[in-house]
Amino acid sequence: MRIVTKLSVIVFAVGLISVMIAGTGFCQERRSDGEIMGLMMATDRNEIAAAQQAQSKKISVDVEAYAKMIQSEHTADLNKYMDLAAKLNINVPGTTGTVSRAKGVKDRALLMTKNGTDYERGYLADMIKGHMETLDLIDQLSKDAQSPDLKAQLSSTKSSVQMHLDKARDLQTKL
């Protein structure tokens, strides 16, 4: 009986260590360039949809200008990833970014019930959180990117995302 107990403890410990290592990303498979592009495209599409929603609400001139800038710049970024995929003849899996898209839909649905300053606060809070998450995502994806062109695009996107984050924070302090 003691051998079975010791073996159970060892198996449990090995399983626990495996879970801990997986949680750190050490076991994570490298993403393909197509998957990376798909994740970035999903992020751009979420930002575009959120900006369109914001513009449909009665919001201040400053927040509306921010939403227009977000829509314009994320549309341009989306087009760059689409063009890059075509140029490099990379297939972007249609299922890539499904979780991100679903989260965006949920976030927009929660915001849709708000109006005026309450909407603006929620929108800017989402923009800050989302752009911080995107910066982290870009750092992760940059490690996996194989194409020098994709690495350059990720770097360009990162600069824009940082600027969007800074502007959202600035607007938030003015509310």
ChimeraX attribute file (.defattr): number of C-alpha atoms within 10 A of each C-alpha:
attribute: neighborCount
match mode: 1-to-1
recipient: residues
	/A:1	6
	/A:2	7
	/A:3	8
	/A:4	9
	/A:5	10
	/A:6	11
	/A:7	12
	/A:8	12
	/A:9	12
	/A:10	12
	/A:11	12
	/A:12	12
	/A:13	12
	/A:14	12
	/A:15	12
	/A:16	12
	/A:17	12
	/A:18	13
	/A:19	12
	/A:20	13
	/A:21	13
	/A:22	12
	/A:23	11
	/A:24	9
	/A:25	10
	/A:26	10
	/A:27	12
	/A:28	10
	/A:29	8
	/A:30	12
	/A:31	16
	/A:32	18
	/A:33	22
	/A:34	21
	/A:35	21
	/A:36	27
	/A:37	29
	/A:38	24
	/A:39	25
	/A:40	24
	/A:41	24
	/A:42	23
	/A:43	21
	/A:44	24
	/A:45	20
	/A:46	23
	/A:47	23
	/A:48	22
	/A:49	18
	/A:50	25
	/A:51	25
	/A:52	16
	/A:53	16
	/A:54	24
	/A:55	19
	/A:56	11
	/A:57	15
	/A:58	14
	/A:59	17
	/A:60	14
	/A:61	10
	/A:62	11
	/A:63	23
	/A:64	19
	/A:65	14
	/A:66	20
	/A:67	25
	/A:68	17
	/A:69	15
	/A:70	23
	/A:71	22
	/A:72	14
	/A:73	19
	/A:74	24
	/A:75	16
	/A:76	13
	/A:77	21
	/A:78	22
	/A:79	14
	/A:80	17
	/A:81	23
	/A:82	16
	/A:83	12
	/A:84	16
	/A:85	18
	/A:86	12
	/A:87	10
	/A:88	13
	/A:89	10
	/A:90	15
	/A:91	14
	/A:92	20
	/A:93	14
	/A:94	11
	/A:95	11
	/A:96	18
	/A:97	19
	/A:98	13
	/A:99	11
	/A:100	16
	/A:101	18
	/A:102	13
	/A:103	13
	/A:104	21
	/A:105	14
	/A:106	12
	/A:107	16
	/A:108	20
	/A:109	13
	/A:110	12
	/A:111	20
	/A:112	17
	/A:113	9
	/A:114	15
	/A:115	15
	/A:116	11
	/A:117	13
	/A:118	13
	/A:119	19
	/A:120	23
	/A:121	19
	/A:122	19
	/A:123	25
	/A:124	23
	/A:125	15
	/A:126	19
	/A:127	22
	/A:128	21
	/A:129	13
	/A:130	18
	/A:131	23
	/A:132	15
	/A:133	12
	/A:134	21
	/A:135	19
	/A:136	13
	/A:137	16
	/A:138	20
	/A:139	14
	/A:140	14
	/A:141	23
	/A:142	20
	/A:143	11
	/A:144	16
	/A:145	21
	/A:146	14
	/A:147	13
	/A:148	9
	/A:149	13
	/A:150	22
	/A:151	18
	/A:152	13
	/A:153	18
	/A:154	23
	/A:155	15
	/A:156	12
	/A:157	22
	/A:158	19
	/A:159	13
	/A:160	18
	/A:161	22
	/A:162	16
	/A:163	13
	/A:164	20
	/A:165	21
	/A:166	14
	/A:167	16
	/A:168	23
	/A:169	15
	/A:170	12
	/A:171	16
	/A:172	17
	/A:173	8
	/A:174	8
	/A:175	12
